[in-house]
Amino acid sequence: MRKSIISLALALGLALPAFSDTLTIKPGAPARYTVVKGDTLWGISGRYLKSPWKWPACGR
């Protein structure tokens, strides 16, 4: 019984990332962007992502 519970917990833990939200880029966003002085990650993400608060997920 204990092995079954551990196996189930492990399987659910590995499957969880498959259900996570994906980043959606706004239409018209460039494939490449050159950072200029004064840019912030928040500003760039707000310009090109539909959900800018998820910008940390871009680095995964």
N, CA, C and O atoms as a Tinker XYZ file with bonds, in Angstrom:
   240  protein
     1  N      0.828000   -1.198000    0.000000    73     2
     2  CA     0.000000    0.000000    0.000000    64     1     3
     3  C      0.873000    1.262000    0.000000    63     2     4     5
     4  O      0.603000    2.222000   -0.722000    81     3
     5  N      1.911000    1.234000    0.819000    73     3     6
     6  CA     2.794000    2.407000    0.918000    64     5     7
     7  C      3.478000    2.697000   -0.416000    63     6     8     9
     8  O      3.619000    3.856000   -0.806000    81     7
     9  N      3.902000    1.640000   -1.116000    73     7    10
    10  CA     4.546000    1.818000   -2.424000    64     9    11
    11  C      3.565000    2.417000   -3.433000    63    10    12    13
    12  O      3.950000    3.230000   -4.274000    81    11
    13  N      2.319000    2.017000   -3.346000    73    11    14
    14  CA     1.299000    2.550000   -4.255000    64    13    15
    15  C      1.100000    4.045000   -4.033000    63    14    16    17
    16  O      0.988000    4.809000   -4.992000    81    15
    17  N      1.058000    4.456000   -2.793000    73    15    18
    18  CA     0.870000    5.875000   -2.467000    64    17    19
    19  C      2.070000    6.690000   -2.935000    63    18    20    21
    20  O      1.914000    7.775000   -3.495000    81    19
    21  N      3.261000    6.160000   -2.704000    73    19    22
    22  CA     4.471000    6.871000   -3.134000    64    21    23
    23  C      4.508000    6.961000   -4.656000    63    22    24    25
    24  O      4.859000    8.006000   -5.204000    81    23
    25  N      4.152000    5.877000   -5.344000    73    23    26
    26  CA     4.136000    5.880000   -6.807000    64    25    27
    27  C      3.120000    6.875000   -7.346000    63    26    28    29
    28  O      3.398000    7.589000   -8.310000    81    27
    29  N      1.951000    6.927000   -6.734000    73    27    30
    30  CA     0.917000    7.864000   -7.159000    64    29    31
    31  C      1.364000    9.302000   -6.944000    63    30    32    33
    32  O      1.181000   10.145000   -7.822000    81    31
    33  N      1.943000    9.587000   -5.798000    73    31    34
    34  CA     2.415000   10.942000   -5.510000    64    33    35
    35  C      3.517000   11.350000   -6.484000    63    34    36    37
    36  O      3.545000   12.493000   -6.941000    81    35
    37  N      4.406000   10.448000   -6.798000    73    35    38
    38  CA     5.482000   10.731000   -7.739000    64    37    39
    39  C      4.926000   10.975000   -9.139000    63    38    40    41
    40  O      5.364000   11.897000   -9.828000    81    39
    41  N      3.978000   10.166000   -9.558000    73    39    42
    42  CA     3.379000   10.328000  -10.885000    64    41    43
    43  C      2.652000   11.671000  -11.002000    63    42    44    45
    44  O      2.760000   12.354000  -12.021000    81    43
    45  N      1.921000   12.041000   -9.964000    73    43    46
    46  CA     1.221000   13.328000   -9.989000    64    45    47
    47  C      2.213000   14.489000   -9.987000    63    46    48    49
    48  O      1.991000   15.494000  -10.663000    81    47
    49  N      3.292000   14.360000   -9.241000    73    47    50
    50  CA     4.302000   15.411000   -9.191000    64    49    51
    51  C      4.984000   15.611000  -10.524000    63    50    52    53
    52  O      5.307000   16.740000  -10.895000    81    51
    53  N      5.206000   14.534000  -11.245000    73    51    54
    54  CA     5.834000   14.641000  -12.558000    64    53    55
    55  C      4.860000   15.144000  -13.618000    63    54    56    57
    56  O      5.279000   15.777000  -14.587000    81    55
    57  N      3.584000   14.875000  -13.450000    73    55    58
    58  CA     2.587000   15.295000  -14.429000    64    57    59
    59  C      2.149000   16.739000  -14.227000    63    58    60    61
    60  O      1.610000   17.350000  -15.150000    81    59
    61  N      2.367000   17.290000  -13.055000    73    59    62
    62  CA     1.892000   18.640000  -12.743000    64    61    63
    63  C      2.403000   19.707000  -13.711000    63    62    64    65
    64  O      1.610000   20.557000  -14.117000    81    63
    65  N      3.675000   19.714000  -14.103000    73    63    66
    66  CA     4.122000   20.746000  -15.049000    64    65    67
    67  C      3.386000   20.710000  -16.383000    63    66    68    69
    68  O      3.308000   21.730000  -17.068000    81    67
    69  N      2.848000   19.565000  -16.760000    73    67    70
    70  CA     2.111000   19.470000  -18.016000    64    69    71
    71  C      0.821000   20.289000  -17.973000    63    70    72    73
    72  O      0.298000   20.670000  -19.020000    81    71
    73  N      0.310000   20.558000  -16.793000    73    71    74
    74  CA    -0.929000   21.311000  -16.654000    64    73    75
    75  C     -0.703000   22.799000  -16.398000    63    74    76    77
    76  O     -1.663000   23.554000  -16.247000    81    75
    77  N      0.541000   23.217000  -16.348000    73    75    78
    78  CA     0.827000   24.620000  -16.050000    64    77    79
    79  C      0.477000   25.508000  -17.240000    63    78    80    81
    80  O      0.400000   25.047000  -18.379000    81    79
    81  N      0.267000   26.778000  -16.955000    73    79    82
    82  CA    -0.051000   27.734000  -18.005000    64    81    83
    83  C      1.143000   27.936000  -18.910000    63    82    84    85
    84  O      2.293000   27.839000  -18.482000    81    83
    85  N      0.853000   28.216000  -20.162000    73    83    86
    86  CA     1.922000   28.519000  -21.099000    64    85    87
    87  C      1.918000   30.011000  -21.361000    63    86    88    89
    88  O      0.893000   30.676000  -21.212000    81    87
    89  N      3.044000   30.521000  -21.743000    73    87    90
    90  CA     3.147000   31.935000  -22.079000    64    89    91
    91  C      2.542000   32.168000  -23.448000    63    90    92    93
    92  O      2.754000   31.384000  -24.372000    81    91
    93  N      1.790000   33.244000  -23.575000    73    91    94
    94  CA     1.196000   33.599000  -24.848000    64    93    95
    95  C      1.741000   34.955000  -25.265000    63    94    96    97
    96  O      1.658000   35.932000  -24.521000    81    95
    97  N      2.290000   34.996000  -26.449000    73    95    98
    98  CA     2.868000   36.228000  -26.970000    64    97    99
    99  C      1.807000   36.979000  -27.769000    63    98   100   101
   100  O      1.024000   36.372000  -28.500000    81    99
   101  N      1.789000   38.293000  -27.625000    73    99   102
   102  CA     0.832000   39.118000  -28.349000    64   101   103
   103  C      1.108000   39.064000  -29.843000    63   102   104   105
   104  O      2.257000   38.905000  -30.254000    81   103
   105  N      0.062000   39.195000  -30.666000    73   103   106
   106  CA     0.264000   39.230000  -32.116000    64   105   107
   107  C      1.148000   40.428000  -32.500000    63   106   108   109
   108  O      1.020000   41.515000  -31.937000    81   107
   109  N      2.018000   40.210000  -33.440000    73   107   110
   110  CA     2.884000   41.283000  -33.906000    64   109   111
   111  C      4.167000   41.440000  -33.113000    63   110   112   113
   112  O      4.969000   42.323000  -33.415000    81   111
   113  N      4.381000   40.608000  -32.110000    73   111   114
   114  CA     5.619000   40.691000  -31.321000    64   113   115
   115  C      6.785000   40.212000  -32.180000    63   114   116   117
   116  O      6.648000   39.241000  -32.924000    81   115
   117  N      7.916000   40.877000  -32.087000    73   115   118
   118  CA     9.062000   40.454000  -32.903000    64   117   119
   119  C      9.669000   39.150000  -32.391000    63   118   120   121
   120  O      9.519000   38.800000  -31.220000    81   119
   121  N     10.347000   38.447000  -33.274000    73   119   122
   122  CA    11.024000   37.215000  -32.878000    64   121   123
   123  C     12.269000   37.532000  -32.044000    63   122   124   125
   124  O     12.723000   36.699000  -31.261000    81   123
   125  N     12.810000   38.725000  -32.213000    73   123   126
   126  CA    14.017000   39.137000  -31.486000    64   125   127
   127  C     13.847000   40.592000  -31.073000    63   126   128   129
   128  O     13.295000   41.402000  -31.817000    81   127
   129  N     14.326000   40.908000  -29.884000    73   127   130
   130  CA    14.236000   42.268000  -29.366000    64   129   131
   131  C     15.591000   42.657000  -28.794000    63   130   132   133
   132  O     16.203000   41.886000  -28.055000    81   131
   133  N     16.054000   43.843000  -29.134000    73   131   134
   134  CA    17.308000   44.348000  -28.595000    64   133   135
   135  C     16.996000   45.285000  -27.438000    63   134   136   137
   136  O     16.280000   46.273000  -27.598000    81   135
   137  N     17.538000   44.967000  -26.282000    73   135   138
   138  CA    17.312000   45.767000  -25.084000    64   137   139
   139  C     18.050000   47.093000  -25.218000    63   138   140   141
   140  O     19.210000   47.137000  -25.627000    81   139
   141  N     17.357000   48.166000  -24.867000    73   139   142
   142  CA    17.960000   49.498000  -24.904000    64   141   143
   143  C     17.989000   50.061000  -23.487000    63   142   144   145
   144  O     17.264000   49.601000  -22.605000    81   143
   145  N     18.828000   51.050000  -23.291000    73   143   146
   146  CA    18.967000   51.659000  -21.975000    64   145   147
   147  C     17.605000   52.143000  -21.471000    63   146   148   149
   148  O     16.860000   52.806000  -22.193000    81   147
   149  N     17.302000   51.805000  -20.250000    73   147   150
   150  CA    16.031000   52.189000  -19.648000    64   149   151
   151  C     14.972000   51.099000  -19.698000    63   150   152   153
   152  O     13.954000   51.200000  -19.013000    81   151
   153  N     15.193000   50.052000  -20.500000    73   151   154
   154  CA    14.239000   48.941000  -20.554000    64   153   155
   155  C     14.232000   48.193000  -19.226000    63   154   156   157
   156  O     15.251000   48.103000  -18.542000    81   155
   157  N     13.070000   47.662000  -18.879000    73   155   158
   158  CA    12.940000   46.791000  -17.715000    64   157   159
   159  C     12.273000   45.501000  -18.177000    63   158   160   161
   160  O     11.582000   45.488000  -19.196000    81   159
   161  N     12.474000   44.428000  -17.440000    73   159   162
   162  CA    11.813000   43.174000  -17.795000    64   161   163
   163  C     10.296000   43.334000  -17.740000    63   162   164   165
   164  O      9.571000   42.776000  -18.564000    81   163
   165  N      9.831000   44.097000  -16.767000    73   163   166
   166  CA     8.393000   44.321000  -16.653000    64   165   167
   167  C      7.861000   45.079000  -17.874000    63   166   168   169
   168  O      6.795000   44.751000  -18.397000    81   167
   169  N      8.597000   46.079000  -18.317000    73   167   170
   170  CA     8.165000   46.863000  -19.478000    64   169   171
   171  C      8.164000   46.047000  -20.757000    63   170   172   173
   172  O      7.230000   46.135000  -21.554000    81   171
   173  N      9.204000   45.257000  -20.956000    73   171   174
   174  CA     9.289000   44.424000  -22.160000    64   173   175
   175  C      8.187000   43.366000  -22.135000    63   174   176   177
   176  O      7.526000   43.130000  -23.146000    81   175
   177  N      7.992000   42.738000  -20.993000    73   175   178
   178  CA     6.960000   41.702000  -20.913000    64   177   179
   179  C      5.570000   42.292000  -21.107000    63   178   180   181
   180  O      4.707000   41.659000  -21.715000    81   179
   181  N      5.347000   43.499000  -20.596000    73   179   182
   182  CA     4.053000   44.150000  -20.787000    64   181   183
   183  C      3.779000   44.483000  -22.238000    63   182   184   185
   184  O      2.628000   44.520000  -22.673000    81   183
   185  N      4.833000   44.722000  -22.977000    73   183   186
   186  CA     4.699000   45.070000  -24.389000    64   185   187
   187  C      4.401000   43.845000  -25.248000    63   186   188   189
   188  O      3.662000   43.950000  -26.227000    81   187
   189  N      4.965000   42.676000  -24.899000    73   187   190
   190  CA     4.903000   41.529000  -25.795000    64   189   191
   191  C      4.197000   40.285000  -25.263000    63   190   192   193
   192  O      3.909000   39.379000  -26.044000    81   191
   193  N      3.910000   40.206000  -23.975000    73   191   194
   194  CA     3.221000   39.036000  -23.431000    64   193   195
   195  C      1.781000   39.377000  -23.065000    63   194   196   197
   196  O      1.494000   40.477000  -22.592000    81   195
   197  N      0.882000   38.425000  -23.289000    73   195   198
   198  CA    -0.514000   38.642000  -22.899000    64   197   199
   199  C     -0.671000   38.615000  -21.383000    63   198   200   201
   200  O     -1.576000   39.253000  -20.846000    81   199
   201  N      0.192000   37.890000  -20.693000    73   199   202
   202  CA     0.185000   37.827000  -19.233000    64   201   203
   203  C      1.562000   38.258000  -18.733000    63   202   204   205
   204  O      2.386000   37.404000  -18.404000    81   203
   205  N      1.829000   39.561000  -18.669000    73   203   206
   206  CA     3.181000   40.032000  -18.364000    64   205   207
   207  C      3.718000   39.606000  -17.009000    63   206   208   209
   208  O      4.936000   39.553000  -16.836000    81   207
   209  N      2.870000   39.305000  -16.051000    73   207   210
   210  CA     3.341000   38.894000  -14.725000    64   209   211
   211  C      3.973000   37.502000  -14.766000    63   210   212   213
   212  O      4.553000   37.071000  -13.769000    81   211
   213  N      3.878000   36.795000  -15.882000    73   211   214
   214  CA     4.465000   35.472000  -15.997000    64   213   215
   215  C      5.853000   35.507000  -16.636000    63   214   216   217
   216  O      6.384000   34.459000  -17.004000    81   215
   217  N      6.453000   36.697000  -16.773000    73   215   218
   218  CA     7.749000   36.776000  -17.460000    64   217   219
   219  C      8.834000   35.903000  -16.836000    63   218   220   221
   220  O      9.725000   35.474000  -17.569000    81   219
   221  N      8.825000   35.607000  -15.524000    73   219   222
   222  CA     9.885000   34.725000  -15.015000    64   221   223
   223  C      9.869000   33.321000  -15.651000    63   222   224   225
   224  O     10.888000   32.631000  -15.654000    81   223
   225  N      8.726000   32.909000  -16.181000    73   223   226
   226  CA     8.625000   31.590000  -16.806000    64   225   227
   227  C      9.360000   31.543000  -18.143000    63   226   228   229
   228  O      9.590000   30.454000  -18.670000    81   227
   229  N      9.726000   32.667000  -18.694000    73   227   230
   230  CA    10.435000   32.685000  -19.977000    64   229   231
   231  C     11.802000   32.055000  -19.884000    63   230   232   233
   232  O     12.307000   31.535000  -20.878000    81   231
   233  N     12.412000   32.087000  -18.726000    73   231   234
   234  CA    13.747000   31.565000  -18.567000    64   233   235
   235  C     13.837000   30.074000  -18.326000    63   234   236   237
   236  O     14.935000   29.538000  -18.174000    81   235
   237  N     12.711000   29.400000  -18.288000    73   235   238
   238  CA    12.747000   27.953000  -18.020000    64   237   239
   239  C     13.301000   27.189000  -19.168000    63   238   240
   240  O     13.400000   25.963000  -19.104000    81   239
